[in-house]
């Protein structure tokens, strides 16, 4: 079993990340954090030698934020909005993306239409599920906000550990 000491890594969080609840809780629990621009995602992990495993966590505060990002009408020449371009870029870069939605009931809200948008629940849930089919590097995890710092930490720590184990083989 590979044990990684807390001083050997830091959780990186993007400069555009508005909510600092997660970094505050991580720091309070003795986990180093660094605020730095990330090209993709809101959170990543960096090992002592600068190594960063190919994984990021993209945080969404709610079902409403996810839907808003999906339906953003500001599109590029190919008809893709910022959220879709980020998924495309991550797939091209071989990055695993954990989409962390800070609402454990997000899927229930999605299929029952319990959100601000007037988009049909079948249409929006179909759009989101089709993303999982189109982007096999995408994983959706829904958890209460209070548990999100723990989830971000565990995702990144264990991804780092597994990547380091693979490198040592």
C-alpha positions as CSV (number, residue, x, y, z in Angstrom):
1,X,0.0,0.0,0.0
2,X,1.4,3.4,-1.0
3,X,1.1,6.1,1.7
4,X,1.5,9.7,0.7
5,X,2.3,12.2,3.3
6,X,0.3,15.4,3.6
7,X,3.3,17.6,3.0
8,X,4.0,15.8,-0.3
9,X,1.0,17.2,-2.2
10,X,-1.3,20.2,-2.5
11,X,-4.9,20.6,-3.8
12,X,-4.9,23.3,-6.5
13,X,-8.0,25.4,-6.9
14,X,-8.7,27.6,-9.9
15,X,-8.5,31.4,-9.6
16,X,-12.0,31.6,-11.1
17,X,-13.5,29.4,-8.4
18,X,-16.0,31.7,-6.5
19,X,-16.8,29.5,-3.6
20,X,-13.9,29.1,-1.2
21,X,-15.8,26.8,1.2
22,X,-13.9,23.8,0.0
23,X,-10.3,25.3,0.2
24,X,-11.1,26.7,3.7
25,X,-12.2,23.3,5.0
26,X,-9.3,21.5,3.4
27,X,-6.9,24.0,5.0
28,X,-8.6,23.6,8.4
29,X,-8.0,19.9,8.1
30,X,-4.2,20.3,7.4
31,X,-4.3,19.9,3.6
32,X,-2.2,22.3,1.6
33,X,-4.1,24.3,-1.0
34,X,-2.8,26.6,-3.8
35,X,-4.8,29.1,-5.7
36,X,-3.7,28.9,-9.4
37,X,-5.3,29.1,-12.8
38,X,-6.4,25.8,-14.1
39,X,-7.1,25.4,-17.8
40,X,-9.8,22.8,-17.1
41,X,-11.8,22.1,-13.9
42,X,-11.9,23.8,-10.5
43,X,-9.7,21.4,-8.5
44,X,-6.6,19.3,-9.2
45,X,-3.8,17.8,-7.2
46,X,0.0,18.4,-7.4
47,X,2.6,16.0,-6.0
48,X,5.9,17.3,-4.5
49,X,7.9,17.1,-7.8
50,X,5.2,19.1,-9.7
51,X,3.5,16.0,-11.1
52,X,-0.2,16.4,-11.6
53,X,-2.2,13.2,-12.4
54,X,-4.6,13.6,-15.3
55,X,-7.7,14.3,-13.2
56,X,-9.8,17.4,-12.3
57,X,-12.9,18.1,-10.3
58,X,-15.4,20.5,-11.8
59,X,-17.8,21.8,-9.1
60,X,-21.4,22.9,-9.7
61,X,-23.3,24.4,-6.7
62,X,-26.6,23.0,-7.8
63,X,-28.7,21.4,-10.5
64,X,-29.7,24.9,-11.6
65,X,-26.0,25.8,-12.2
66,X,-25.4,22.7,-14.3
67,X,-28.5,23.3,-16.4
68,X,-27.6,26.9,-16.9
69,X,-24.1,25.8,-18.1
70,X,-25.6,23.2,-20.4
71,X,-28.0,25.7,-21.9
72,X,-25.6,28.7,-22.2
73,X,-26.3,30.3,-25.6
74,X,-22.9,31.8,-26.0
75,X,-21.5,29.4,-28.6
76,X,-18.4,29.2,-30.7
77,X,-18.3,28.7,-34.5
78,X,-18.9,24.9,-34.0
79,X,-22.0,25.6,-31.9
80,X,-20.4,24.6,-28.6
81,X,-20.7,26.6,-25.4
82,X,-17.9,27.0,-22.7
83,X,-19.0,23.9,-20.7
84,X,-19.0,21.6,-23.8
85,X,-15.7,23.0,-25.0
86,X,-14.2,22.2,-21.5
87,X,-15.4,18.6,-21.8
88,X,-14.0,18.3,-25.3
89,X,-10.7,19.7,-24.2
90,X,-10.5,17.4,-21.3
91,X,-11.2,14.4,-23.5
92,X,-8.5,15.4,-26.0
93,X,-6.0,15.9,-23.1
94,X,-6.9,12.5,-21.6
95,X,-8.2,14.1,-18.4
96,X,-10.6,12.3,-16.2
97,X,-13.3,14.8,-15.1
98,X,-15.4,14.4,-11.9
99,X,-18.4,16.7,-12.1
100,X,-19.2,17.3,-8.5
101,X,-22.8,18.6,-8.0
102,X,-23.3,20.0,-4.5
103,X,-26.8,18.6,-4.2
104,X,-27.3,14.9,-3.4
105,X,-30.9,15.1,-4.8
106,X,-29.8,16.6,-8.1
107,X,-31.0,13.7,-10.2
108,X,-34.4,13.6,-8.5
109,X,-34.7,17.3,-9.1
110,X,-33.6,16.8,-12.7
111,X,-36.2,14.2,-13.6
112,X,-39.0,15.9,-11.7
113,X,-38.4,19.4,-13.1
114,X,-37.6,20.9,-9.7
115,X,-35.3,23.6,-11.2
116,X,-35.6,27.2,-12.4
117,X,-35.3,26.5,-16.1
118,X,-38.5,25.8,-18.1
119,X,-36.7,23.1,-20.1
120,X,-38.6,19.7,-20.2
121,X,-37.2,17.3,-17.6
122,X,-36.9,14.5,-20.1
123,X,-34.9,16.7,-22.5
124,X,-32.4,18.1,-19.9
125,X,-31.9,14.7,-18.2
126,X,-31.3,13.2,-21.7
127,X,-28.8,15.9,-22.5
128,X,-26.9,15.3,-19.3
129,X,-26.9,11.5,-19.5
130,X,-25.8,11.7,-23.2
131,X,-22.7,13.6,-22.0
132,X,-21.7,10.5,-20.0
133,X,-22.0,8.5,-23.2
134,X,-20.1,11.0,-25.3
135,X,-17.4,11.7,-22.8
136,X,-16.3,8.4,-21.1
137,X,-13.8,10.4,-19.1
138,X,-16.7,12.2,-17.3
139,X,-18.0,11.0,-14.0
140,X,-20.9,12.7,-12.2
141,X,-21.0,12.7,-8.4
142,X,-23.7,14.4,-6.3
143,X,-23.1,15.1,-2.7
144,X,-24.3,17.6,-0.1
145,X,-22.3,20.8,0.1
146,X,-21.0,20.0,3.6
147,X,-19.5,16.8,2.3
148,X,-18.0,18.3,-0.9
149,X,-14.5,19.2,0.6
150,X,-14.1,15.5,1.8
151,X,-15.2,14.3,-1.7
152,X,-12.9,16.6,-3.6
153,X,-10.0,15.6,-1.3
154,X,-10.7,11.8,-1.6
155,X,-11.2,11.9,-5.4
156,X,-7.9,13.7,-5.9
157,X,-5.9,11.9,-3.2
158,X,-6.8,8.4,-4.4
159,X,-6.4,9.3,-8.1
160,X,-2.9,10.6,-7.3
161,X,-2.1,7.4,-5.3
162,X,-3.3,5.1,-8.0
163,X,-1.4,7.1,-10.7
164,X,1.8,6.9,-8.6
165,X,1.3,3.2,-8.1
166,X,1.0,2.7,-11.8
167,X,4.2,4.7,-12.4
168,X,6.1,2.5,-9.9
169,X,5.2,-0.7,-11.7
